[in-house]
């Protein structure tokens, strides 16, 4: 029961500003994304963003064609032989 009384103290230490100082990364990200380098904003983050974008496009196009295939397949009657 005694350890339950210590939870608020531990939670306050974990979320207090003196526990650890984090560097503000927002200004660095703003410089990257506001830079006029001719790239669309969804791929300015680097290689990871480009890979995620291409994977998303591939899955979207693949899923669209797969859906169309099954719509066409189910639209026509099948022989019961």
KOLGU-4560 file (N, C-alpha, C; in nm, 3 decimals, padded with zeros to 5 digits):
<recs>
<n_xx: 00.083 n_yy: -00.119 n_zz: 00.000 ca_xx: 00.000 ca_yy: 00.000 ca_zz: 00.000 c_xx: 00.087 c_yy: 00.125 c_zz: 00.000 mol: A seq: 1 type: UNK>
<n_xx: 00.204 n_yy: 00.114 n_zz: 00.065 ca_xx: 00.293 ca_yy: 00.230 ca_zz: 00.075 c_xx: 00.344 c_yy: 00.274 c_zz: -00.062 mol: A seq: 2 type: UNK>
<n_xx: 00.365 n_yy: 00.179 n_zz: -00.154 ca_xx: 00.416 ca_yy: 00.214 ca_zz: -00.287 c_xx: 00.312 c_yy: 00.291 c_zz: -00.368 mol: A seq: 3 type: UNK>
<n_xx: 00.183 n_yy: 00.276 n_zz: -00.337 ca_xx: 00.079 ca_yy: 00.351 ca_zz: -00.407 c_xx: 00.082 c_yy: 00.499 c_zz: -00.369 mol: A seq: 4 type: UNK>
<n_xx: 00.129 n_yy: 00.529 n_zz: -00.250 ca_xx: 00.138 ca_yy: 00.668 ca_zz: -00.206 c_xx: 00.251 c_yy: 00.743 c_zz: -00.276 mol: A seq: 5 type: UNK>
<n_xx: 00.348 n_yy: 00.669 n_zz: -00.330 ca_xx: 00.462 ca_yy: 00.732 ca_zz: -00.397 c_xx: 00.435 c_yy: 00.763 c_zz: -00.544 mol: A seq: 6 type: UNK>
<n_xx: 00.326 n_yy: 00.712 n_zz: -00.599 ca_xx: 00.296 ca_yy: 00.731 ca_zz: -00.742 c_xx: 00.282 c_yy: 00.879 c_zz: -00.779 mol: A seq: 7 type: UNK>
<n_xx: 00.209 n_yy: 00.961 n_zz: -00.705 ca_xx: 00.199 ca_yy: 01.102 ca_zz: -00.744 c_xx: 00.333 c_yy: 01.174 c_zz: -00.744 mol: A seq: 8 type: UNK>
<n_xx: 00.419 n_yy: 01.141 n_zz: -00.651 ca_xx: 00.551 ca_yy: 01.204 ca_zz: -00.643 c_xx: 00.635 c_yy: 01.164 c_zz: -00.763 mol: A seq: 9 type: UNK>
<n_xx: 00.633 n_yy: 01.037 n_zz: -00.798 ca_xx: 00.709 ca_yy: 00.990 ca_zz: -00.913 c_xx: 00.655 c_yy: 01.048 c_zz: -01.043 mol: A seq: 10 type: UNK>
<n_xx: 00.524 n_yy: 01.061 n_zz: -01.053 ca_xx: 00.465 ca_yy: 01.119 ca_zz: -01.174 c_xx: 00.502 c_yy: 01.265 c_zz: -01.187 mol: A seq: 11 type: UNK>
<n_xx: 00.506 n_yy: 01.336 n_zz: -01.075 ca_xx: 00.543 ca_yy: 01.477 ca_zz: -01.079 c_xx: 00.689 c_yy: 01.493 c_zz: -01.120 mol: A seq: 12 type: UNK>
<n_xx: 00.776 n_yy: 01.407 n_zz: -01.073 ca_xx: 00.917 ca_yy: 01.413 ca_zz: -01.112 c_xx: 00.936 c_yy: 01.381 c_zz: -01.259 mol: A seq: 13 type: UNK>
<n_xx: 00.859 n_yy: 01.287 n_zz: -01.310 ca_xx: 00.875 ca_yy: 01.246 ca_zz: -01.449 c_xx: 00.832 c_yy: 01.357 c_zz: -01.544 mol: A seq: 14 type: UNK>
<n_xx: 00.734 n_yy: 01.437 n_zz: -01.506 ca_xx: 00.681 ca_yy: 01.539 ca_zz: -01.595 c_xx: 00.726 c_yy: 01.680 c_zz: -01.559 mol: A seq: 15 type: UNK>
<n_xx: 00.811 n_yy: 01.694 n_zz: -01.461 ca_xx: 00.857 ca_yy: 01.828 ca_zz: -01.425 c_xx: 00.961 c_yy: 01.876 c_zz: -01.525 mol: A seq: 16 type: UNK>
<n_xx: 00.978 n_yy: 02.006 n_zz: -01.534 ca_xx: 01.071 ca_yy: 02.062 ca_zz: -01.632 c_xx: 01.216 c_yy: 02.043 c_zz: -01.590 mol: A seq: 17 type: UNK>
<n_xx: 01.242 n_yy: 02.016 n_zz: -01.463 ca_xx: 01.380 ca_yy: 01.999 ca_zz: -01.419 c_xx: 01.430 c_yy: 01.855 c_zz: -01.437 mol: A seq: 18 type: UNK>
<n_xx: 01.339 n_yy: 01.763 n_zz: -01.471 ca_xx: 01.380 ca_yy: 01.624 ca_zz: -01.485 c_xx: 01.477 c_yy: 01.607 c_zz: -01.603 mol: A seq: 19 type: UNK>
<n_xx: 01.444 n_yy: 01.665 n_zz: -01.717 ca_xx: 01.532 ca_yy: 01.660 ca_zz: -01.834 c_xx: 01.493 c_yy: 01.772 c_zz: -01.929 mol: A seq: 20 type: UNK>
<n_xx: 01.590 n_yy: 01.823 n_zz: -01.995 ca_xx: 01.566 ca_yy: 01.931 ca_zz: -02.089 c_xx: 01.572 c_yy: 01.876 c_zz: -02.231 mol: A seq: 21 type: UNK>
<n_xx: 01.470 n_yy: 01.902 n_zz: -02.310 ca_xx: 01.467 ca_yy: 01.857 ca_zz: -02.448 c_xx: 01.495 c_yy: 01.975 c_zz: -02.540 mol: A seq: 22 type: UNK>
<n_xx: 01.567 n_yy: 01.948 n_zz: -02.648 ca_xx: 01.597 ca_yy: 02.052 ca_zz: -02.746 c_xx: 01.476 c_yy: 02.072 c_zz: -02.835 mol: A seq: 23 type: UNK>
<n_xx: 01.442 n_yy: 02.197 n_zz: -02.860 ca_xx: 01.330 ca_yy: 02.230 ca_zz: -02.947 c_xx: 01.372 c_yy: 02.208 c_zz: -03.091 mol: A seq: 24 type: UNK>
<n_xx: 01.313 n_yy: 02.109 n_zz: -03.158 ca_xx: 01.349 ca_yy: 02.075 ca_zz: -03.295 c_xx: 01.259 c_yy: 02.142 c_zz: -03.399 mol: A seq: 25 type: UNK>
<n_xx: 01.158 n_yy: 02.214 n_zz: -03.356 ca_xx: 01.062 ca_yy: 02.275 ca_zz: -03.448 c_xx: 01.128 c_yy: 02.377 c_zz: -03.541 mol: A seq: 26 type: UNK>
<n_xx: 01.214 n_yy: 02.467 n_zz: -03.494 ca_xx: 01.275 ca_yy: 02.563 ca_zz: -03.588 c_xx: 01.358 c_yy: 02.495 c_zz: -03.698 mol: A seq: 27 type: UNK>
<n_xx: 01.426 n_yy: 02.385 n_zz: -03.663 ca_xx: 01.503 ca_yy: 02.313 ca_zz: -03.765 c_xx: 01.410 c_yy: 02.252 c_zz: -03.869 mol: A seq: 28 type: UNK>
<n_xx: 01.300 n_yy: 02.194 n_zz: -03.824 ca_xx: 01.204 ca_yy: 02.134 ca_zz: -03.918 c_xx: 01.139 c_yy: 02.241 c_zz: -04.004 mol: A seq: 29 type: UNK>
<n_xx: 01.112 n_yy: 02.359 n_zz: -03.947 ca_xx: 01.053 ca_yy: 02.467 ca_zz: -04.024 c_xx: 01.147 c_yy: 02.511 c_zz: -04.135 mol: A seq: 30 type: UNK>
<n_xx: 01.276 n_yy: 02.518 n_zz: -04.107 ca_xx: 01.373 ca_yy: 02.556 ca_zz: -04.210 c_xx: 01.371 c_yy: 02.456 c_zz: -04.325 mol: A seq: 31 type: UNK>
<n_xx: 01.364 n_yy: 02.327 n_zz: -04.293 ca_xx: 01.364 ca_yy: 02.224 ca_zz: -04.397 c_xx: 01.238 c_yy: 02.232 c_zz: -04.483 mol: A seq: 32 type: UNK>
<n_xx: 01.122 n_yy: 02.244 n_zz: -04.418 ca_xx: 00.997 ca_yy: 02.238 ca_zz: -04.491 c_xx: 00.960 c_yy: 02.369 c_zz: -04.560 mol: A seq: 33 type: UNK>
<n_xx: 01.015 n_yy: 02.482 n_zz: -04.517 ca_xx: 00.986 ca_yy: 02.609 ca_zz: -04.580 c_xx: 01.087 c_yy: 02.646 c_zz: -04.687 mol: A seq: 34 type: UNK>
<n_xx: 01.191 n_yy: 02.566 n_zz: -04.702 ca_xx: 01.294 ca_yy: 02.592 ca_zz: -04.802 c_xx: 01.235 c_yy: 02.574 c_zz: -04.942 mol: A seq: 35 type: UNK>
<n_xx: 01.266 n_yy: 02.668 n_zz: -05.032 ca_xx: 01.213 ca_yy: 02.661 ca_zz: -05.168 c_xx: 01.313 c_yy: 02.587 c_zz: -05.256 mol: A seq: 36 type: UNK>
<n_xx: 01.298 n_yy: 02.452 n_zz: -05.260 ca_xx: 01.389 ca_yy: 02.371 ca_zz: -05.340 c_xx: 01.316 c_yy: 02.294 c_zz: -05.450 mol: A seq: 37 type: UNK>
<n_xx: 01.193 n_yy: 02.328 n_zz: -05.476 ca_xx: 01.118 ca_yy: 02.267 ca_zz: -05.585 c_xx: 01.054 c_yy: 02.134 c_zz: -05.552 mol: A seq: 38 type: UNK>
<n_xx: 01.072 n_yy: 02.083 n_zz: -05.430 ca_xx: 01.013 ca_yy: 01.956 ca_zz: -05.391 c_xx: 00.876 c_yy: 01.978 c_zz: -05.327 mol: A seq: 39 type: UNK>
<n_xx: 00.783 n_yy: 01.886 n_zz: -05.349 ca_xx: 00.656 ca_yy: 01.895 ca_zz: -05.277 c_xx: 00.679 c_yy: 01.871 c_zz: -05.127 mol: A seq: 40 type: UNK>
<n_xx: 00.592 n_yy: 01.925 n_zz: -05.047 ca_xx: 00.613 ca_yy: 01.921 ca_zz: -04.902 c_xx: 00.609 c_yy: 01.778 c_zz: -04.848 mol: A seq: 41 type: UNK>
<n_xx: 00.538 n_yy: 01.686 n_zz: -04.915 ca_xx: 00.527 ca_yy: 01.551 ca_zz: -04.862 c_xx: 00.652 c_yy: 01.467 c_zz: -04.886 mol: A seq: 42 type: UNK>
<n_xx: 00.751 n_yy: 01.517 n_zz: -04.960 ca_xx: 00.877 ca_yy: 01.443 ca_zz: -04.975 c_xx: 01.000 c_yy: 01.526 c_zz: -04.936 mol: A seq: 43 type: UNK>
<n_xx: 00.978 n_yy: 01.637 n_zz: -04.869 ca_xx: 01.091 ca_yy: 01.719 ca_zz: -04.824 c_xx: 01.164 c_yy: 01.660 c_zz: -04.705 mol: A seq: 44 type: UNK>
<n_xx: 01.107 n_yy: 01.563 n_zz: -04.638 ca_xx: 01.167 ca_yy: 01.507 ca_zz: -04.518 c_xx: 01.282 c_yy: 01.412 c_zz: -04.545 mol: A seq: 45 type: UNK>
<n_xx: 01.306 n_yy: 01.376 n_zz: -04.669 ca_xx: 01.418 ca_yy: 01.290 ca_zz: -04.700 c_xx: 01.376 c_yy: 01.156 c_zz: -04.758 mol: A seq: 46 type: UNK>
<n_xx: 01.467 n_yy: 01.061 n_zz: -04.749 ca_xx: 01.449 ca_yy: 00.929 ca_zz: -04.811 c_xx: 01.330 c_yy: 00.855 c_zz: -04.748 mol: A seq: 47 type: UNK>
<n_xx: 01.314 n_yy: 00.866 n_zz: -04.619 ca_xx: 01.202 ca_yy: 00.798 ca_zz: -04.553 c_xx: 01.068 c_yy: 00.846 c_zz: -04.603 mol: A seq: 48 type: UNK>
<n_xx: 01.055 n_yy: 00.976 n_zz: -04.623 ca_xx: 00.929 ca_yy: 01.031 ca_zz: -04.676 c_xx: 00.905 c_yy: 00.984 c_zz: -04.819 mol: A seq: 49 type: UNK>
<n_xx: 01.010 n_yy: 00.980 n_zz: -04.899 ca_xx: 00.995 ca_yy: 00.935 ca_zz: -05.038 c_xx: 00.952 c_yy: 00.789 c_zz: -05.041 mol: A seq: 50 type: UNK>
<n_xx: 01.013 n_yy: 00.705 n_zz: -04.957 ca_xx: 00.976 ca_yy: 00.564 ca_zz: -04.953 c_xx: 00.832 c_yy: 00.544 c_zz: -04.905 mol: A seq: 51 type: UNK>
<n_xx: 00.792 n_yy: 00.619 n_zz: -04.803 ca_xx: 00.654 ca_yy: 00.608 ca_zz: -04.756 c_xx: 00.555 c_yy: 00.655 c_zz: -04.862 mol: A seq: 52 type: UNK>
<n_xx: 00.589 n_yy: 00.763 n_zz: -04.933 ca_xx: 00.502 ca_yy: 00.814 ca_zz: -05.038 c_xx: 00.486 c_yy: 00.711 c_zz: -05.149 mol: A seq: 53 type: UNK>
<n_xx: 00.597 n_yy: 00.653 n_zz: -05.193 ca_xx: 00.590 ca_yy: 00.555 ca_zz: -05.302 c_xx: 00.519 c_yy: 00.427 c_zz: -05.259 mol: A seq: 54 type: UNK>
<n_xx: 00.540 n_yy: 00.383 n_zz: -05.136 ca_xx: 00.470 ca_yy: 00.265 ca_zz: -05.086 c_xx: 00.320 c_yy: 00.292 c_zz: -05.078 mol: A seq: 55 type: UNK>
<n_xx: 00.282 n_yy: 00.411 n_zz: -05.033 ca_xx: 00.141 ca_yy: 00.446 ca_zz: -05.025 c_xx: 00.078 c_yy: 00.450 c_zz: -05.163 mol: A seq: 56 type: UNK>
<n_xx: 00.148 n_yy: 00.508 n_zz: -05.259 ca_xx: 00.095 ca_yy: 00.514 ca_zz: -05.395 c_xx: 00.084 c_yy: 00.373 c_zz: -05.455 mol: A seq: 57 type: UNK>
<n_xx: 00.182 n_yy: 00.288 n_zz: -05.431 ca_xx: 00.178 ca_yy: 00.152 ca_zz: -05.484 c_xx: 00.061 c_yy: 00.074 c_zz: -05.424 mol: A seq: 58 type: UNK>
<n_xx: 00.043 n_yy: 00.085 n_zz: -05.293 ca_xx: -00.068 ca_yy: 00.015 ca_zz: -05.227 c_xx: -00.203 c_yy: 00.069 c_zz: -05.274 mol: A seq: 59 type: UNK>
<n_xx: -00.213 n_yy: 00.200 n_zz: -05.295 ca_xx: -00.338 ca_yy: 00.260 ca_zz: -05.341 c_xx: -00.372 c_yy: 00.214 c_zz: -05.482 mol: A seq: 60 type: UNK>
<n_xx: -00.275 n_yy: 00.219 n_zz: -05.571 ca_xx: -00.298 ca_yy: 00.177 ca_zz: -05.709 c_xx: -00.325 c_yy: 00.027 c_zz: -05.715 mol: A seq: 61 type: UNK>
<n_xx: -00.247 n_yy: -00.051 n_zz: -05.642 ca_xx: -00.269 ca_yy: -00.196 ca_zz: -05.637 c_xx: -00.406 c_yy: -00.231 c_zz: -05.582 mol: A seq: 62 type: UNK>
<n_xx: -00.446 n_yy: -00.165 n_zz: -05.475 ca_xx: -00.578 ca_yy: -00.190 ca_zz: -05.416 c_xx: -00.691 c_yy: -00.150 c_zz: -05.508 mol: A seq: 63 type: UNK>
<n_xx: -00.672 n_yy: -00.042 n_zz: -05.583 ca_xx: -00.774 ca_yy: 00.001 ca_zz: -05.678 c_xx: -00.792 c_yy: -00.103 c_zz: -05.788 mol: A seq: 64 type: UNK>
<n_xx: -00.682 n_yy: -00.149 n_zz: -05.845 ca_xx: -00.691 ca_yy: -00.250 ca_zz: -05.950 c_xx: -00.747 c_yy: -00.382 c_zz: -05.897 mol: A seq: 65 type: UNK>
<n_xx: -00.710 n_yy: -00.419 n_zz: -05.776 ca_xx: -00.763 ca_yy: -00.541 ca_zz: -05.715 c_xx: -00.914 c_yy: -00.530 c_zz: -05.695 mol: A seq: 66 type: UNK>
<n_xx: -00.960 n_yy: -00.415 n_zz: -05.650 ca_xx: -01.104 ca_yy: -00.393 ca_zz: -05.632 c_xx: -01.177 c_yy: -00.398 c_zz: -05.765 mol: A seq: 67 type: UNK>
<n_xx: -01.121 n_yy: -00.334 n_zz: -05.867 ca_xx: -01.182 ca_yy: -00.337 ca_zz: -06.000 c_xx: -01.187 c_yy: -00.479 c_zz: -06.054 mol: A seq: 68 type: UNK>
<n_xx: -01.079 n_yy: -00.556 n_zz: -06.035 ca_xx: -01.077 ca_yy: -00.694 ca_zz: -06.080 c_xx: -01.192 c_yy: -00.773 c_zz: -06.019 mol: A seq: 69 type: UNK>
<n_xx: -01.211 n_yy: -00.762 n_zz: -05.886 ca_xx: -01.317 ca_yy: -00.839 ca_zz: -05.822 c_xx: -01.455 c_yy: -00.788 c_zz: -05.857 mol: A seq: 70 type: UNK>
<n_xx: -01.469 n_yy: -00.660 n_zz: -05.883 ca_xx: -01.598 ca_yy: -00.608 ca_zz: -05.929 c_xx: -01.634 c_yy: -00.665 c_zz: -06.066 mol: A seq: 71 type: UNK>
<n_xx: -01.537 n_yy: -00.667 n_zz: -06.156 ca_xx: -01.561 ca_yy: -00.724 ca_zz: -06.289 c_xx: -01.584 c_yy: -00.874 c_zz: -06.279 mol: A seq: 72 type: UNK>
<n_xx: -01.506 n_yy: -00.942 n_zz: -06.198 ca_xx: -01.520 ca_yy: -01.086 ca_zz: -06.180 c_xx: -01.659 c_yy: -01.122 c_zz: -06.129 mol: A seq: 73 type: UNK>
<n_xx: -01.708 n_yy: -01.047 n_zz: -06.032 ca_xx: -01.838 ca_yy: -01.079 ca_zz: -05.974 c_xx: -01.955 c_yy: -01.029 c_zz: -06.059 mol: A seq: 74 type: UNK>
<n_xx: -01.928 n_yy: -00.945 n_zz: -06.156 ca_xx: -02.034 ca_yy: -00.891 ca_zz: -06.240 c_xx: -02.079 c_yy: -00.992 c_zz: -06.347 mol: A seq: 75 type: UNK>
<n_xx: -01.994 n_yy: -01.087 n_zz: -06.381 ca_xx: -02.028 ca_yy: -01.182 ca_zz: -06.486 c_xx: -02.059 c_yy: -01.318 c_zz: -06.425 mol: A seq: 76 type: UNK>
<n_xx: -02.155 n_yy: -01.389 n_zz: -06.486 ca_xx: -02.191 ca_yy: -01.522 ca_zz: -06.433 c_xx: -02.079 c_yy: -01.623 c_zz: -06.456 mol: A seq: 77 type: UNK>
<n_xx: -02.076 n_yy: -01.724 n_zz: -06.373 ca_xx: -01.975 ca_yy: -01.828 ca_zz: -06.381 c_xx: -02.042 c_yy: -01.961 c_zz: -06.409 mol: A seq: 78 type: UNK>
<n_xx: -01.975 n_yy: -02.047 n_zz: -06.481 ca_xx: -02.032 ca_yy: -02.180 ca_zz: -06.506 c_xx: -02.021 c_yy: -02.264 c_zz: -06.379 mol: A seq: 79 type: UNK>
<n_xx: -02.121 n_yy: -02.347 n_zz: -06.357 ca_xx: -02.123 ca_yy: -02.429 ca_zz: -06.236 c_xx: -02.071 c_yy: -02.569 c_zz: -06.261 mol: A seq: 80 type: UNK>
<n_xx: -01.993 n_yy: -02.588 n_zz: -06.364 ca_xx: -01.944 ca_yy: -02.721 ca_zz: -06.400 c_xx: -01.834 c_yy: -02.769 c_zz: -06.314 mol: A seq: 81 type: UNK>
</recs>
